[in-house]
Amino acid sequence: MDFFLDFVLVGAFVIGLTATMGVIANTVGTKIFGQTKFRKQSLQTQKGWNKVQKQRSNHH
């Protein structure tokens, strides 16, 4: 039973640590390199595209 508890705790720790490191890396990268270059490229790529509207479903 101890093995199972240790396994679950270590697994949760590793998953949490990985998620936290991803958020930190994303924040630091955005602060250092900015996001404007990629945003401008995205807008340029989508120039002239038709807007897609979300349709309402009639499910009851």
N, C-alpha and C positions, 0 to 999 in steps of 0.2 A: 504494500500500500504506500509505503514511503517513496518508492521509486516513481509511482504514478503521480503523486503530489509534486515531487521534484521535477518530473518531466513537464507537467502542466505549468508550474511556476517559471521554469527556465524558458519554455516556449512562449509564454505570455511576455516575459521580459525581453526576449529577442525580437518578437513582433513589435512590441512597443518601442524598443530602442531603434529599430529599423525605420518605423514610421516617423519617430521624432527626428532622426537624422535627416530624413528626406525633407521634412518641413524646414529644418534649419538650413540645409544646403540650398533649398529653393529660395529662402529669404535672403541669405547671404549673396547668392548669385544675382538675384534681382537688384539688390542694393549696389553691388559692384558693377555689374555690366548693364544694368537698366533693362527696360523692356520695350522701349520705343522702337528700336530697329525691327523687332519681330512683329510688333503691332502694325507698324507702317506697311510692312511686307504683306501681312494678312489682309489689310484693307485694300492694298493695290491688287492683290490676287482676286479679291471678291468684287472688284469694281465692275459694275454692269450686271451683276447677278440679280435675278428676280428674288424678291422677298418671299419667303415661305411662311404662310400663316398656319397656326395650329388649328386643326379642325376640332370642333366639339363633338364628343361621342354622344350618341342617343341611347346609350345603354341604360336600362332601368333596373 
